């Protein structure tokens, strides 16, 4: 199985970051590294991240001196991935993964070598982790491309992408402080 690098950035994420980290470290697929950027948090995020990094050697923690925003922080995280990582996974500090997310997505790449990016639908949860809705997105390449001009058809924190594809694209475009994923999907679609 290919090694996975998970990219996460957090700015003042103390409210939900423990749940997010727990959902990652308890995955059924364990050959991963989690690259976390503490984006100059002023709450207890840095302490929580340090606690987790000390308990789990798969967590690599870096800190920005000043708040850089998500786009820059993701590119910083990408620069720190291991040489042997082949797949890049995104995760937000306020999201929770299903326990077999990494396993299912990694297996999909093994079975579908032509695939560059995979994502999924997502449950919408409230502050008490109760499911209050579901966000469904297109599943086929042609439907994803057709939806691009109208809306963002991929949920960023559900995405896994081949490392070489993200490298070829030059990572995230730092001109976009927000919607960096949407802009990336347009570039990837243009490249086929």
HELIX and SHEET records of a PDB file:
HELIX    1   1 UNK A   17  UNK A   25  1                                   9    
HELIX    2   2 UNK A   45  UNK A   55  1                                  11    
HELIX    3   3 UNK A   70  UNK A   79  1                                  10    
HELIX    4   4 UNK A  101  UNK A  111  1                                  11    
HELIX    5   5 UNK A  141  UNK A  148  1                                   8    
HELIX    6   6 UNK A  156  UNK A  158  5                                   3    
HELIX    7   7 UNK A  163  UNK A  169  1                                   7    
HELIX    8   8 UNK A  180  UNK A  190  1                                  11    
SHEET    1   A 6 UNK A  59  UNK A  63  0                                        
SHEET    2   A 6 UNK A  32  UNK A  38  1                                        
SHEET    3   A 6 UNK A   3  UNK A  10  1                                        
SHEET    4   A 6 UNK A  85  UNK A  90  1                                        
SHEET    5   A 6 UNK A 160  UNK A 162 -1                                        
SHEET    6   A 6 UNK A 117  UNK A 118 -1                                        
SHEET    1   B 2 UNK A 122  UNK A 125  0                                        
SHEET    2   B 2 UNK A 131  UNK A 135 -1                                        
END                                                                             
